[in-house]
């Protein structure tokens, strides 16, 4: 299932102060999804991410990503396919 979620994931570079909780609240409207985002990126600690490149699945547990909350318009993202 995880592989299917990442098939058309959107890349996201974290910024200082970002946490998995904050990212899932911002882009999915539900901070409780942080562990799923962590699993998708092989991150277990939701705090102190530093500057890393994440993949944001377009759908986490039925919750669609909110492209209007990305800094760059969605049409400018390259789709990243992960086997």
Backbone as JSON, one array per atom type, in Angstrom:
{
  "sequence": "XXXXXXXXXXXXXXXXXXXXXXXXXXXXXXXXXXXXXXXXXXXXXXXXXXXXXXXXXXXXXXXXXXXXXXXXXXXXXXXXXXX",
  "N": [[0.82, -1.2, 0.0], [1.94, 1.26, 0.78], [3.76, 1.75, -1.28], [2.01, 2.26, -3.39], [0.89, 4.66, -2.48], [3.04, 6.37, -2.76], [3.48, 6.54, -5.41], [2.79, 8.78, -7.05], [3.88, 10.91, -5.61], [4.5, 14.15, -4.13], [7.34, 16.21, -4.12], [8.95, 17.75, -1.31], [10.84, 20.15, 0.3], [12.04, 20.51, 3.49], [11.78, 23.21, 5.85], [13.49, 25.38, 8.19], [12.45, 24.6, 11.45], [10.3, 23.05, 10.71], [8.14, 20.28, 11.38], [6.99, 16.88, 11.44], [4.4, 16.79, 12.41], [3.52, 19.45, 12.01], [3.77, 19.67, 9.23], [1.94, 17.74, 8.28], [-0.41, 18.81, 9.3], [-0.5, 21.26, 7.94], [-0.52, 20.54, 5.16], [-2.35, 18.46, 4.89], [-4.34, 18.93, 6.68], [-4.58, 17.57, 9.06], [-2.94, 16.76, 11.79], [-2.58, 14.33, 12.99], [-1.82, 12.49, 11.13], [0.89, 12.33, 10.99], [2.57, 10.09, 11.54], [2.16, 8.39, 9.39], [3.17, 9.92, 7.29], [5.77, 10.04, 8.17], [6.44, 7.32, 7.99], [6.29, 6.98, 5.22], [8.53, 8.38, 4.51], [10.53, 7.2, 5.87], [11.09, 8.11, 8.47], [11.16, 8.36, 11.93], [11.04, 10.09, 14.09], [9.09, 12.78, 14.88], [9.9, 15.37, 15.34], [12.31, 18.06, 14.89], [13.4, 17.87, 12.14], [15.38, 18.95, 10.6], [17.02, 20.03, 7.59], [15.66, 18.43, 5.09], [14.72, 16.43, 2.26], [11.5, 15.55, 1.54], [8.86, 13.28, 0.59], [5.6, 13.9, -0.3], [2.8, 12.13, -0.12], [0.04, 12.1, -2.35], [-2.29, 11.37, -1.22], [-3.19, 10.53, 2.01], [-4.34, 8.09, 3.95], [-6.92, 8.52, 2.89], [-7.08, 11.26, 2.96], [-6.62, 14.03, 1.04], [-3.83, 15.79, -0.38], [-3.33, 19.29, 0.08], [-2.87, 21.33, -2.34], [-2.9, 24.08, -2.58], [-1.6, 24.99, -0.4], [1.05, 24.69, -0.75], [4.25, 26.15, -1.44], [4.97, 26.53, -4.05], [3.29, 26.51, -7.15], [1.3, 23.64, -7.9], [1.5, 22.58, -10.48], [4.12, 22.95, -11.18], [5.66, 21.06, -9.97], [7.65, 18.14, -10.21], [6.57, 14.91, -10.79], [7.28, 12.26, -8.69], [8.11, 9.06, -9.04], [8.16, 6.18, -7.13], [9.4, 3.01, -6.73]],
  "CA": [[0.0, 0.0, 0.0], [2.8, 2.42, 0.84], [4.29, 1.96, -2.62], [0.94, 2.89, -4.17], [0.75, 6.04, -2.0], [4.17, 7.17, -3.19], [3.6, 6.5, -6.87], [2.74, 10.14, -7.59], [4.13, 11.8, -4.48], [4.99, 15.5, -4.4], [8.53, 16.48, -3.32], [8.88, 18.9, -0.42], [12.06, 20.39, 1.08], [11.67, 21.1, 4.77], [12.31, 24.51, 6.22], [13.79, 25.4, 9.62], [11.28, 24.57, 12.33], [9.3, 22.08, 10.26], [7.98, 19.0, 12.06], [6.01, 16.06, 10.73], [3.07, 17.24, 12.86], [3.19, 20.7, 11.32], [3.64, 19.43, 7.79], [0.66, 17.07, 8.0], [-1.49, 19.77, 9.58], [-0.52, 22.26, 6.87], [-0.83, 20.03, 3.83], [-3.47, 17.51, 4.9], [-5.36, 19.39, 7.61], [-4.72, 16.61, 10.15], [-1.61, 16.46, 12.34], [-2.52, 12.93, 13.42], [-1.28, 11.69, 10.04], [2.35, 12.47, 10.97], [3.28, 8.82, 11.53], [2.08, 7.87, 8.02], [4.13, 10.68, 6.51], [7.07, 9.56, 8.61], [6.64, 6.0, 7.4], [6.54, 7.17, 3.79], [9.85, 8.96, 4.33], [11.44, 6.46, 6.75], [11.44, 9.0, 9.6], [10.36, 7.95, 13.09], [10.95, 11.2, 15.05], [8.33, 13.85, 14.23], [10.51, 16.67, 15.64], [13.66, 18.35, 14.47], [13.73, 17.21, 10.89], [16.5, 19.56, 9.9], [16.68, 20.31, 6.21], [15.61, 17.18, 4.34], [13.74, 16.34, 1.18], [10.45, 14.58, 1.82], [7.84, 13.08, -0.43], [4.25, 14.07, 0.25], [1.82, 11.38, -0.9], [-1.14, 12.89, -2.72], [-3.39, 10.89, -0.4], [-2.81, 9.8, 3.22], [-5.54, 7.57, 4.63], [-8.12, 9.14, 2.35], [-6.98, 12.72, 3.04], [-5.88, 14.53, -0.11], [-2.93, 16.92, -0.13], [-3.9, 20.59, -0.28], [-1.85, 21.97, -3.14], [-2.91, 25.52, -2.38], [-0.75, 25.3, 0.75], [2.44, 24.56, -1.15], [4.84, 27.43, -1.81], [5.1, 26.56, -5.5], [2.1, 25.91, -7.76], [1.4, 22.19, -8.07], [1.87, 22.2, -11.84], [5.57, 23.07, -11.34], [6.33, 19.93, -9.33], [7.87, 16.92, -10.97], [6.02, 13.75, -10.09], [8.35, 11.34, -8.36], [7.63, 7.68, -8.94], [9.0, 5.34, -6.28], [8.95, 1.61, -6.89]],
  "C": [[0.85, 1.26, 0.0], [3.36, 2.76, -0.53], [3.25, 2.66, -3.5], [0.75, 4.34, -3.77], [1.84, 6.92, -2.57], [4.31, 7.26, -4.7], [3.63, 7.89, -7.49], [2.94, 11.18, -6.49], [4.72, 13.14, -4.95], [6.23, 15.74, -3.53], [8.35, 17.74, -2.48], [10.19, 19.0, 0.35], [11.67, 21.11, 2.36], [12.37, 22.43, 4.98], [12.62, 24.49, 7.71], [12.51, 25.46, 10.46], [10.2, 23.61, 11.91], [9.32, 20.83, 11.14], [6.99, 18.17, 11.24], [4.59, 16.46, 11.13], [2.63, 18.47, 12.08], [2.95, 20.51, 9.84], [2.3, 18.75, 7.48], [-0.53, 17.97, 8.31], [-1.63, 20.75, 8.42], [-1.04, 21.7, 5.55], [-2.0, 19.06, 3.76], [-4.59, 17.93, 5.84], [-5.56, 18.47, 8.8], [-3.34, 16.21, 10.66], [-1.47, 15.01, 12.8], [-1.97, 12.0, 12.34], [0.24, 11.69, 10.0], [3.08, 11.13, 10.87], [3.24, 8.18, 10.13], [3.06, 8.6, 7.1], [5.55, 10.26, 6.88], [7.41, 8.21, 8.01], [6.99, 6.12, 5.92], [7.95, 7.68, 3.52], [10.91, 8.3, 5.21], [12.0, 7.36, 7.86], [10.55, 8.61, 10.77], [10.18, 9.07, 14.11], [10.24, 12.38, 14.38], [8.91, 15.24, 14.45], [11.86, 16.82, 14.97], [14.12, 17.66, 13.21], [15.03, 17.73, 10.28], [16.07, 19.88, 8.48], [16.8, 19.02, 5.41], [14.59, 17.29, 3.22], [12.78, 15.21, 1.5], [9.65, 14.33, 0.55], [6.49, 13.16, 0.29], [3.29, 13.27, -0.62], [0.6, 12.25, -1.19], [-2.35, 12.52, -1.87], [-2.82, 10.13, 0.79], [-4.08, 9.39, 3.92], [-6.81, 8.29, 4.18], [-8.13, 10.66, 2.42], [-6.08, 13.21, 1.92], [-4.99, 15.71, 0.28], [-3.59, 18.2, -0.62], [-2.83, 21.39, -1.02], [-1.81, 23.48, -2.96], [-2.05, 25.94, -1.2], [0.73, 25.09, 0.47], [2.95, 25.92, -1.59], [4.94, 27.62, -3.31], [3.84, 25.93, -6.09], [2.31, 24.44, -8.09], [1.87, 21.81, -9.47], [3.37, 22.31, -12.09], [6.34, 21.95, -10.68], [6.51, 18.79, -10.32], [7.28, 15.77, -10.15], [7.16, 12.76, -9.89], [7.75, 9.95, -8.17], [8.63, 6.86, -8.15], [8.5, 3.92, -6.4], [8.47, 1.01, -5.6]]
}
